[in-house]
Amino acid sequence: MESFNSKYSTWFLPLSHKQKQQYERLERLVLSFNENLKDEVIRAKDKYNLKVRGVIAEKTGVSLAFRTKDIDTKVIDGKESIPIKVVDLVPLSLLELFDKFDDNHIELLLHYRRMKSASRELEFQIDKYSTFADYHLKSTSVNELNQSISHLHKLIKEVEDCGILEAIQKLGPDLLGAYFLRDNRVELYWLCIGLCNILHDLPIEDFTLVVLIHELAHGYTHIGFDKDGNKWETEDFGATDLRIVEGFAQFYTEMLCRDYFDQATKAFNALLTKQSTEYTEYKNWFNEKEPDKYEKGRRILLKTRKNKIMKYDEFRHHLEKIREEF
């Protein structure tokens, strides 16, 4: 059973000299597409931070503050706020992956979507070659356009065959950010957000929003107080099956994108492509159009925390019992 502790214990260790060089190499290539990338991520984080926190608290039924019944005073375990920083880091897994490829492969990867779009446009121009004859005056032949398409197809195939694209897709949503359970903080990795923006041709704001929801969902499900003042004990949270811990974060991210931040749904689905089980298993919790999913999710969350449910089979047993009650 893989847990939060076992998976992330080595993801964010300090960088070696070689890894720092790898980071600078990746930063240089990505910033060549958008030199204002970091500022755009910061603006998106600031824009959605409070609203995301509000809807997560509402739908999970937990709060970062707890008022006792006897006195009107907040009792806080640790920090009332989960701090969020946009930082100059990426997971080590990404640096290790990019270390296997030269600059040419990485640069081709960054141009992958553009090459696909250019190929489709050239195909359109060939299809309309006769229609547009008055405009191009036969300055370019159909054969030359086909040669251009063939060239692009070879480069596209090189990206797909070398495995770099699929390997990045398998790294998961936490490629873009991380929740640190020991000090209850969130980091957003602007360089990775920019990388996804380039690879998927979707807005930076949308990817920032998705990772913001995902990581804050980790934070709220972990340290948020229920009405009785209970929370998920840190040692239990860290030792729980990832299909449960990541499942809650993914469940709430998908639901909140659908109901409150619909513009980010495409970005969420793009990140879900070819993901490992811990990020996709939550889709088996409920039927697509099943009613009362928020309430059922809230109940299984609180039961999981209170009863120290760490194994996935036990979790599914309790989830099915809750579903039967409706």
C-alpha positions in Angstrom: 0.0 0.0 0.0 1.5 3.4 -1.0 0.7 6.2 1.4 1.2 10.0 1.4 4.4 9.5 3.4 5.9 6.8 1.2 5.3 8.6 -2.1 6.3 12.2 -1.2 9.2 11.6 1.2 11.8 12.1 -1.6 9.9 14.3 -4.1 11.0 17.6 -2.7 14.5 17.1 -1.2 17.1 19.9 -1.7 18.5 20.0 -5.2 22.0 18.9 -6.0 24.3 21.1 -8.1 23.4 19.0 -11.2 19.7 19.2 -10.5 19.9 23.0 -10.1 21.5 23.1 -13.6 18.6 20.9 -14.8 16.1 23.3 -13.3 17.8 26.3 -14.9 17.8 24.6 -18.2 14.1 23.8 -18.0 13.3 27.4 -16.8 15.2 28.9 -19.7 13.3 26.8 -22.3 9.8 27.4 -20.7 10.4 31.1 -20.2 11.2 31.5 -23.9 7.5 31.0 -24.4 6.3 33.4 -21.7 8.6 35.6 -19.7 5.8 36.7 -17.4 4.8 33.2 -16.5 5.5 33.4 -12.7 3.6 36.7 -12.4 0.6 35.2 -14.1 0.5 32.2 -11.7 0.7 34.6 -8.7 -2.1 36.7 -10.0 -4.3 33.6 -10.6 -3.5 32.3 -7.1 -4.4 35.6 -5.5 -7.6 35.9 -7.6 -9.1 32.5 -6.5 -7.5 31.8 -3.1 -10.3 33.0 -0.9 -13.2 31.7 -3.0 -11.6 28.2 -3.3 -11.1 28.1 0.5 -14.7 29.1 1.0 -16.3 26.5 -1.2 -14.0 23.7 0.1 -14.9 24.5 3.6 -18.6 24.6 2.7 -18.6 21.3 0.8 -16.3 19.3 3.1 -18.1 20.5 6.2 -14.8 21.3 8.0 -13.2 24.6 9.0 -9.7 25.7 9.9 -11.1 27.3 13.0 -13.1 25.7 15.8 -15.2 27.6 18.4 -15.7 25.7 21.7 -19.3 25.4 23.0 -18.4 27.0 26.3 -16.6 30.1 25.3 -16.7 32.2 22.1 -13.0 31.7 21.4 -11.3 30.2 18.5 -9.2 27.1 19.3 -6.7 26.6 16.6 -4.4 23.6 16.1 -1.3 25.1 14.4 -2.1 27.8 11.9 -5.6 29.1 11.1 -4.5 29.7 7.5 -2.8 27.3 5.1 -0.1 29.5 3.6 0.4 29.3 -0.1 3.6 30.2 -1.9 4.5 30.3 -5.6 8.1 28.9 -5.6 11.0 28.3 -8.0 11.0 24.6 -7.7 9.8 21.4 -9.4 9.5 17.8 -8.2 12.8 15.9 -8.4 10.9 13.3 -10.5 10.6 15.9 -13.3 14.2 16.8 -13.2 15.2 13.1 -13.3 13.0 12.6 -16.3 14.3 15.6 -18.2 17.9 14.5 -17.5 17.3 11.6 -19.9 16.7 13.9 -22.8 18.7 16.5 -24.6 17.7 20.1 -25.3 16.4 19.2 -28.8 13.9 16.7 -27.5 12.7 19.0 -24.8 12.4 21.9 -27.2 10.5 19.6 -29.6 8.2 18.6 -26.7 7.5 22.3 -26.0 6.6 22.8 -29.6 4.5 19.6 -29.8 1.1 21.3 -29.7 2.2 24.0 -32.1 3.4 21.4 -34.6 0.1 19.5 -34.3 -1.8 22.7 -35.0 0.4 23.6 -37.9 0.0 20.2 -39.4 -3.8 20.5 -39.2 -3.7 24.0 -40.8 -1.5 22.7 -43.7 -4.0 19.9 -44.2 -6.8 22.5 -44.4 -4.8 24.6 -46.9 -4.3 21.5 -49.1 -8.0 20.7 -49.0 -8.8 24.3 -50.0 -5.9 24.7 -52.4 -8.1 25.2 -55.5 -10.5 27.4 -53.6 -7.7 29.8 -52.5 -5.9 29.7 -55.9 -6.5 33.5 -56.4 -4.7 34.2 -53.1 -1.6 32.1 -53.4 -1.2 32.3 -57.2 0.4 28.9 -57.2 3.4 30.3 -55.3 3.4 27.1 -53.3 2.5 23.7 -54.8 0.4 21.0 -53.1 3.5 18.8 -53.2 5.5 21.4 -51.2 2.7 21.6 -48.6 2.7 17.8 -48.3 6.4 17.9 -47.8 6.0 20.4 -45.0 3.3 18.2 -43.4 5.6 15.1 -43.7 8.4 17.0 -42.0 6.1 18.0 -39.1 4.7 14.5 -38.8 8.3 13.1 -38.4 9.0 15.6 -35.6 5.7 14.9 -33.9 6.4 11.2 -34.1 9.8 11.7 -32.5 8.2 13.4 -29.5 5.6 10.6 -29.2 8.1 7.7 -29.7 10.7 8.9 -27.3 8.2 8.7 -24.4 8.8 12.1 -22.8 5.2 13.2 -23.3 3.6 10.2 -21.7 6.1 10.1 -18.9 5.2 13.7 -17.9 1.5 12.9 -18.0 2.0 10.0 -15.5 3.6 12.3 -12.9 0.1 13.4 -11.7 -1.5 16.7 -10.6 1.1 17.0 -7.8 3.6 17.9 -10.5 2.1 21.4 -10.3 2.1 21.8 -6.5 2.4 20.1 -3.2 0.9 20.0 0.3 3.3 19.6 3.1 1.5 17.8 6.0 4.1 18.5 8.7 3.7 22.3 8.5 0.4 22.5 6.6 1.6 24.7 3.8 1.1 24.6 0.0 3.6 25.3 -2.7 2.7 26.0 -6.3 5.3 25.3 -9.0 4.9 28.0 -11.6 7.4 26.4 -14.0 5.4 23.2 -14.1 2.1 25.1 -14.5 3.7 26.9 -17.5 4.9 23.5 -18.8 1.3 22.2 -18.7 0.0 25.4 -20.3 2.4 24.8 -23.2 1.8 21.0 -23.5 -2.0 21.2 -23.4 -2.6 24.7 -24.9 -4.9 25.7 -22.0 -4.8 28.8 -19.9 -2.3 29.3 -17.1 -5.1 30.5 -14.9 -7.0 27.3 -15.3 -4.0 25.0 -14.3 -3.3 27.3 -11.4 -6.9 27.0 -10.2 -6.9 23.2 -10.5 -3.7 22.7 -8.4 -4.9 25.3 -5.9 -8.1 23.4 -5.3 -6.3 20.0 -5.2 -3.7 21.1 -2.7 -6.1 23.1 -0.5 -8.4 20.1 -0.5 -5.5 18.1 1.0 -5.0 20.8 3.6 -8.7 21.1 4.6 -9.4 17.4 4.7 -6.3 17.0 6.9 -6.4 19.8 9.5 -10.0 21.1 9.1 -12.1 20.8 12.2 -15.5 19.1 12.1 -18.4 20.4 14.3 -17.0 18.5 17.2 -13.5 19.8 16.9 -12.0 16.6 15.3 -9.5 16.6 12.5 -7.4 14.0 10.6 -4.4 13.2 12.8 -1.2 13.9 10.9 0.4 10.4 11.4 -2.9 8.8 10.3 -3.2 11.0 7.2 0.4 10.3 6.2 0.0 6.5 6.6 -3.4 6.2 4.8 -3.7 4.6 1.3 -3.0 7.2 -1.4 -6.2 6.1 -3.1 -8.1 7.6 -0.2 -6.0 10.7 0.4 -5.6 11.6 -3.2 -9.1 10.4 -3.9 -10.6 13.1 -1.6 -8.4 15.8 -3.3 -9.4 14.6 -6.8 -13.1 14.2 -5.9 -13.4 17.7 -4.5 -11.3 19.2 -7.4 -13.5 17.6 -10.0 -16.8 18.5 -8.3 -15.8 22.1 -7.5 -14.5 22.7 -11.1 -17.8 21.4 -12.4 -20.0 23.4 -10.0 -18.0 26.6 -9.3 -15.0 26.9 -11.6 -16.2 25.4 -14.8 -13.6 27.2 -16.9 -10.9 24.9 -15.3 -12.7 21.6 -16.1 -10.7 21.1 -19.3 -7.4 21.6 -17.5 -8.5 19.1 -14.8 -9.4 16.5 -17.4 -6.1 17.1 -19.3 -4.2 16.3 -16.1 -6.2 13.2 -15.6 -5.1 11.6 -18.8 -3.0 8.5 -18.3 -2.9 9.0 -14.6 -2.0 6.3 -12.0 -4.7 4.6 -9.9 -4.3 6.8 -6.9 -5.5 9.8 -8.9 -8.3 8.0 -10.8 -9.8 5.5 -8.4 -12.1 8.1 -6.9 -14.2 7.8 -10.1 -15.4 4.5 -8.8 -16.8 5.9 -5.6 -20.0 7.2 -7.1 -22.0 6.9 -10.3 -21.7 9.8 -12.7 -25.2 11.2 -12.1 -25.5 9.9 -8.5 -27.4 12.4 -6.3 -26.1 13.8 -3.0 -22.4 13.2 -3.7 -21.3 16.1 -1.7 -23.1 14.9 1.4 -21.9 11.3 0.9 -18.4 12.6 0.4 -18.6 14.6 3.6 -19.8 11.7 5.6 -17.1 9.3 4.4 -14.5 11.9 4.9 -15.5 12.5 8.6 -15.8 8.7 9.2 -12.4 8.0 7.7 -10.7 10.6 9.9 -12.6 9.7 13.1 -12.3 5.9 12.7 -8.7 6.0 11.5 -9.5 4.1 8.3 -6.3 3.6 6.4 -6.8 0.6 4.2 -8.7 1.0 0.9 -10.9 -2.1 1.3 -12.2 -0.9 4.6 -12.8 2.5 3.2 -14.9 1.1 0.3 -16.9 -0.9 2.8 -17.9 2.1 4.8 -18.5 4.2 1.6 -21.0 1.6 0.3 -22.8 1.6 3.7 -23.2 5.4 3.5 -24.5 5.1 -0.1 -27.1 2.6 1.0 -28.4 5.0 3.6 -29.6 7.4 0.9 
